[in-house]
Amino acid sequence: MVVARCMLIPAILLVACARGGEAPGAAESLTVANVGFRTPESVLHDPHADVYLVANINGSPLATDDNGFISRLRPDGTVEALRWIDGRSPEVTLNAPKGMVIIGDTLFVADIDAVRLFTRETGAPLGARPVPGATFLNDLAAAPGGTLYVTDSGLRAGEGGGFAPSGTDAVYRFESDGTAVPLVRGDALGRPNGIVVDGHRIMLVTFGTGRVMLVVAESGQVSGLPAPPAGQLDGVVKIGDGIYLISSWEGRAVYRLGPGGQYTVAVSDVEAPADIGYDARRHRVLIPLFTTDRVEIRTVR
């Protein structure tokens, strides 16, 4: 029988649960809450600094309010810097940060209609790459050679609150001069959200239709894959050869997609799991809980 041991550290509600007989350092799960996260949308592991970066929208995902921020979280759940990159700083523009990716020494962050660049080590701003016509830039991915891709989920503010389709659904590729070029676009994409590059193909998951698609990086040709048991798909990461994790709001879960196209539940009972990250060193999936200002860290093998 497996017995869970949990310890509560005052001030931040940091809960580490390990299998019976194991040290706390071998934790299977870690919940980080009550630390000041505000609408956390994405978590990314920086393997060089060995920290988790948490993108906080801090308000509406569409508001150009310049109050978004990015936190630095240590693997043990300690907050190293809550507002490491802060839109409130005079030198920083950051409205509603969502997906992130690191290429070399640069951190790229999707922010409504532009991708913003920061120094990986210090967080200093390095400018932005605008995406003309975009309305809801969401997730980022990079090819091994450094080519950058970003999704536009095609949303705008709706009348009376909420969201409405904007008709800008797309996947963009950035050229070497920083220009964004649409690789594939159209309502048929179904609110594209999470994205990951796998060789010459891009895996894309959709929030609106719950589809999983493959896009050929050179041509933009689209093909479908089996869909998970539930929709409202947000994040996707590759954790092995032909193995992926996909988060689902509708399923309140993170699904594991295996090489045979079969899905299993990797993590259950997570409310509004947004753009997940992966710590390959510790075999952890990093789950921002969009509506509860928490980050769940779970071991997945």
C-alpha positions in Angstrom: 0.0 0.0 0.0 1.2 3.5 -0.8 1.0 6.0 2.0 1.3 9.8 1.2 3.2 12.0 3.6 2.6 15.8 3.2 4.2 18.7 4.9 2.7 22.2 5.1 5.2 25.1 5.2 3.5 28.2 6.5 3.3 31.4 4.5 3.0 29.9 1.0 1.0 26.6 1.2 3.7 24.4 -0.2 2.6 20.8 -0.1 5.1 18.0 -1.0 3.7 14.5 -1.1 6.1 11.6 -1.5 5.6 7.8 -1.6 5.9 6.1 1.7 9.5 5.4 2.6 10.9 8.1 0.3 12.5 11.3 1.3 10.6 14.6 0.6 13.1 15.3 -2.1 11.6 12.5 -4.1 8.2 14.2 -4.1 5.6 12.9 -6.6 3.6 16.1 -6.4 4.0 19.6 -5.3 1.4 22.3 -5.0 2.5 26.0 -5.0 -0.3 28.4 -4.0 -0.9 31.6 -2.0 2.4 33.0 -3.2 1.1 35.8 -5.4 0.5 34.2 -8.7 -2.2 36.0 -10.7 -3.8 34.1 -13.5 -0.8 31.8 -14.2 -1.1 30.8 -17.9 2.2 29.1 -18.7 5.2 27.4 -16.9 8.5 26.8 -18.6 11.6 25.0 -17.2 14.9 26.9 -17.8 17.3 24.0 -17.6 20.4 26.2 -17.6 19.3 28.1 -14.5 17.2 25.2 -13.2 14.2 27.4 -12.4 10.6 27.3 -13.5 9.3 30.5 -15.1 5.6 31.3 -14.5 3.8 33.7 -16.9 1.1 35.6 -15.0 -1.6 37.4 -17.0 -2.8 39.3 -13.9 -6.2 40.2 -15.3 -7.8 39.8 -18.7 -6.0 37.8 -21.3 -6.9 40.5 -23.8 -6.1 43.6 -21.7 -3.2 45.8 -22.8 -2.8 47.0 -19.2 1.0 46.4 -18.9 0.7 44.7 -15.6 1.6 41.1 -16.6 4.6 39.5 -14.9 6.9 36.5 -14.9 7.9 34.7 -11.8 10.9 32.5 -11.0 10.1 29.4 -9.1 12.8 27.0 -7.7 12.2 23.2 -8.2 11.5 22.8 -4.5 8.6 25.2 -4.8 10.3 28.3 -3.3 9.6 31.5 -5.1 12.9 33.0 -6.1 11.4 36.2 -7.6 7.6 36.8 -7.8 7.9 39.7 -10.3 11.2 38.9 -12.0 10.0 40.5 -15.2 7.3 43.1 -14.3 5.1 45.0 -16.7 4.8 47.7 -14.1 8.5 48.6 -14.5 9.0 51.6 -16.7 11.4 49.8 -19.0 9.2 46.7 -19.5 6.1 46.2 -21.6 4.2 43.0 -20.7 0.4 43.0 -20.9 -1.0 39.4 -20.8 2.0 37.0 -21.1 1.1 33.5 -22.2 3.4 30.9 -23.9 7.2 31.1 -23.5 10.2 29.5 -25.1 14.0 29.9 -24.7 16.3 30.1 -27.7 19.9 30.4 -26.8 20.1 33.2 -24.2 16.8 34.8 -25.1 13.4 34.3 -23.5 10.5 34.8 -25.9 7.0 35.5 -24.5 3.7 35.6 -26.4 1.7 38.8 -25.5 -1.6 39.4 -27.4 -0.3 40.8 -30.7 3.5 40.6 -30.2 6.2 38.3 -29.1 8.4 40.0 -26.5 12.1 39.2 -25.9 14.0 39.2 -22.7 17.5 38.2 -21.6 17.3 34.7 -20.2 19.8 35.4 -17.3 18.6 38.8 -16.1 15.1 39.3 -17.6 16.2 42.6 -19.2 14.0 43.6 -22.1 15.3 43.1 -25.7 12.4 44.4 -27.7 9.5 42.8 -29.4 8.4 41.1 -32.7 5.0 42.4 -33.7 2.5 40.1 -35.5 0.3 42.4 -37.6 -3.4 41.3 -37.5 -3.0 38.9 -34.6 -5.5 39.2 -31.7 -4.7 36.4 -29.2 -1.1 35.1 -29.5 -1.0 32.1 -27.2 1.8 29.6 -27.3 5.4 29.5 -28.7 7.7 26.7 -29.9 11.1 26.6 -31.4 12.7 24.2 -33.9 16.2 22.8 -33.1 17.7 25.3 -35.5 16.1 28.2 -33.7 13.1 28.9 -35.9 10.3 30.4 -33.8 6.6 29.6 -34.2 3.5 31.1 -32.4 -0.2 30.4 -32.4 -3.0 32.9 -32.6 -6.1 31.5 -31.0 -8.4 33.9 -32.9 -10.2 35.6 -30.0 -11.4 39.1 -29.2 -13.4 40.7 -26.4 -17.1 39.8 -26.7 -20.1 42.1 -26.1 -21.0 42.0 -22.5 -17.8 40.3 -21.5 -16.2 37.0 -22.4 -14.7 36.2 -25.7 -15.8 36.1 -29.3 -14.1 34.8 -32.5 -11.9 37.2 -34.2 -11.3 35.1 -37.3 -7.5 35.4 -37.0 -6.8 31.7 -36.1 -3.3 31.0 -37.3 0.2 29.5 -36.8 3.0 31.9 -37.6 6.6 31.3 -38.4 9.2 34.0 -37.8 11.8 34.6 -40.5 15.4 35.4 -39.8 14.7 39.1 -39.9 12.0 38.8 -37.2 9.0 39.0 -39.6 6.0 36.9 -38.8 4.7 34.8 -41.8 1.5 32.8 -41.5 2.2 29.1 -42.0 -1.4 28.1 -41.8 -4.5 30.1 -40.9 -8.3 29.9 -40.9 -11.3 29.1 -38.7 -10.8 25.4 -39.4 -7.9 25.4 -37.0 -10.5 25.7 -34.2 -8.8 28.1 -31.8 -5.2 26.8 -32.0 -3.5 26.8 -28.6 -0.6 24.7 -27.5 2.2 23.9 -29.9 5.4 21.9 -30.0 7.9 21.2 -32.7 8.8 17.5 -33.4 11.3 17.2 -36.2 9.9 18.7 -39.5 6.4 18.6 -38.0 4.5 20.8 -35.5 2.0 19.3 -33.1 -0.9 21.6 -32.5 -3.8 21.3 -30.0 -7.0 23.3 -30.1 -9.1 24.8 -27.4 -12.2 25.3 -29.6 -12.6 21.9 -31.2 -10.5 19.7 -29.1 -8.5 18.5 -32.0 -4.8 17.4 -32.2 -3.2 18.2 -35.5 0.2 17.8 -37.2 1.4 20.7 -39.4 4.3 20.2 -41.8 6.7 23.0 -41.0 7.8 23.5 -44.6 4.4 23.5 -46.4 1.8 24.1 -43.7 0.0 20.9 -44.7 -2.4 19.8 -41.9 -3.3 16.3 -40.8 -5.2 15.0 -37.8 -4.4 12.7 -34.9 -6.8 10.9 -32.5 -8.4 13.3 -30.1 -8.2 13.0 -26.3 -11.2 11.8 -24.2 -12.1 15.5 -23.5 -11.6 18.8 -25.2 -10.7 22.4 -24.5 -7.1 21.5 -25.0 -4.5 24.0 -23.9 -0.9 22.9 -23.6 1.3 20.2 -25.1 4.8 19.0 -24.4 6.9 16.2 -25.8 8.4 13.9 -23.1 9.8 11.1 -25.1 9.9 9.5 -28.5 6.4 9.6 -29.7 5.1 10.5 -26.2 3.3 13.7 -25.4 1.4 15.3 -22.6 -1.7 17.4 -23.4 -3.8 19.5 -20.9 -7.6 19.6 -21.1 -9.8 22.0 -19.3 -12.9 20.0 -20.1 -11.3 16.8 -18.7 -9.7 18.5 -15.8 -6.7 16.4 -16.7 -3.3 16.1 -18.3 -3.4 13.2 -20.9 -0.5 11.1 -22.0 -0.5 10.3 -25.7 1.6 7.2 -26.5 3.2 6.1 -29.8 0.2 4.0 -30.7 -2.2 6.9 -30.5 -3.7 5.8 -27.2 -4.5 8.2 -24.4 -4.1 7.6 -20.7 -4.6 10.0 -17.8 -1.3 11.2 -16.5 -2.7 13.7 -14.0 -6.3 14.0 -12.9 -8.4 16.5 -10.9 -6.7 19.7 -12.0 -8.9 22.7 -12.5 -8.3 24.8 -15.7 -4.8 23.3 -16.6 -3.3 25.8 -18.9 0.0 25.8 -20.9 2.0 23.0 -19.3 5.8 22.8 -19.1 8.1 19.8 -18.6 11.2 19.4 -16.4 13.0 16.5 -18.2 15.7 16.4 -15.5 13.1 15.3 -12.8 10.4 13.9 -15.1 7.9 16.5 -14.0 5.0 18.1 -15.7 4.5 21.7 -14.6 0.8 22.7 -14.6 -0.4 26.3 -14.2 -4.0 26.4 -12.8 -5.4 29.4 -14.6 -8.4 30.1 -12.4 -7.0 29.3 -9.0 -3.6 31.0 -9.0 -1.7 27.8 -8.3 1.0 25.7 -10.0 0.9 21.9 -9.7 4.1 19.9 -10.2 3.6 16.2 -10.8 6.1 13.4 -11.6 5.2 11.7 -14.8 7.2 8.8 -16.3 
